Amino acid sequence: MGYFSDGLIWLLIAFFVLGGFANLVGPQGIRDGYIRWGYPIWLRFVVGILEIASAALMATVPCRLGGLVLGALIMVAAAATVIYHREWSHAAPASIALALIVLTIVSLLAG
């Protein structure tokens, strides 16, 4: 894997670790978002665990592709949620992360 792919992987790992811990700690803004979107408050724990699991899988070479796919699914759900609720400014981080995941997958598969 090249420097470009390595950099993208570590950027995504950091993104998912930070996002996962933010969901687990649950500052007021995150809790308010889940309530505003009609999700049960406990869902943030599930999402946080999945985000951290995604990062852990990405950090493990044999499981990297699985971690990227899990991360992509999480970001699709996040983007769909905020787009459905017309919170356009919140769609950018999920959309950018999703684009970086796709770029990383293409880079990995290209060799």
C-alpha positions in Angstrom: 0.0 0.0 0.0 1.3 3.5 -0.8 1.6 6.6 1.2 -1.6 8.0 -0.2 -3.6 4.9 0.9 -1.9 4.8 4.3 -2.7 8.4 4.9 -6.3 7.9 4.0 -6.6 4.9 6.2 -5.2 6.6 9.2 -7.3 9.7 8.6 -10.4 7.5 8.5 -9.4 5.6 11.6 -9.0 8.8 13.5 -12.4 10.1 12.2 -14.2 6.9 13.3 -12.4 6.7 16.7 -13.3 10.3 17.4 -16.9 9.9 16.2 -17.3 6.7 18.1 -16.1 8.2 21.4 -18.2 11.3 20.8 -21.3 9.1 20.5 -20.4 7.1 23.5 -19.7 10.1 25.7 -22.7 11.8 24.2 -22.4 15.6 24.6 -25.7 17.4 24.7 -25.6 18.3 21.0 -25.3 14.6 20.0 -28.1 13.6 22.3 -30.3 16.3 21.0 -29.6 15.2 17.4 -30.8 11.6 18.1 -33.9 12.9 19.8 -34.6 15.4 17.0 -34.3 12.7 14.4 -36.6 10.4 16.2 -34.1 7.8 17.2 -33.9 6.2 20.7 -31.2 7.7 22.8 -29.5 4.4 23.3 -28.8 4.2 19.6 -25.9 6.5 20.0 -24.1 3.7 22.0 -24.7 1.2 19.1 -23.4 3.7 16.6 -20.4 4.6 18.8 -19.5 0.9 19.1 -19.9 0.3 15.4 -17.7 3.3 14.6 -14.9 2.1 16.9 -15.2 -1.4 15.5 -14.9 0.0 12.0 -11.8 1.9 13.0 -10.3 -1.3 14.6 -11.0 -3.3 11.5 -9.5 -0.7 9.3 -6.3 -0.8 11.4 -6.0 -4.5 11.0 -4.7 -5.3 7.5 -6.6 -8.6 6.9 -9.8 -6.9 8.0 -9.3 -3.5 6.4 -11.8 -3.9 3.6 -14.5 -5.0 6.0 -13.8 -2.0 8.2 -14.1 0.3 5.2 -17.4 -1.3 4.2 -18.8 -1.0 7.7 -17.7 2.6 7.9 -19.3 3.3 4.5 -22.6 1.8 5.7 -22.5 3.9 8.9 -21.8 7.1 6.8 -24.6 6.2 4.3 -27.0 6.0 7.3 -25.7 9.2 8.8 -25.9 11.1 5.5 -29.4 9.7 4.8 -30.6 10.8 8.3 -29.5 14.4 8.0 -30.5 14.8 4.4 -34.0 13.4 5.2 -34.3 16.0 8.0 -32.9 18.7 5.7 -29.9 19.4 8.0 -27.6 20.2 5.0 -24.7 21.4 7.0 -24.5 18.1 8.9 -24.4 16.2 5.6 -20.9 17.4 4.7 -18.9 15.4 7.2 -20.6 12.1 6.4 -20.5 12.7 2.7 -16.8 13.6 2.7 -16.0 10.6 4.9 -18.0 8.4 2.5 -16.1 9.8 -0.5 -12.7 9.2 1.2 -13.8 5.6 2.0 -14.7 5.0 -1.6 -11.4 6.5 -2.7 -9.5 4.3 -0.2 -11.3 1.1 -1.4 -10.5 1.9 -5.0 -6.9 2.6 -4.1 -6.6 -0.7 -2.1 -8.2 -2.7 -4.9 -6.0 -1.1 -7.5 -3.0 -2.4 -5.6 
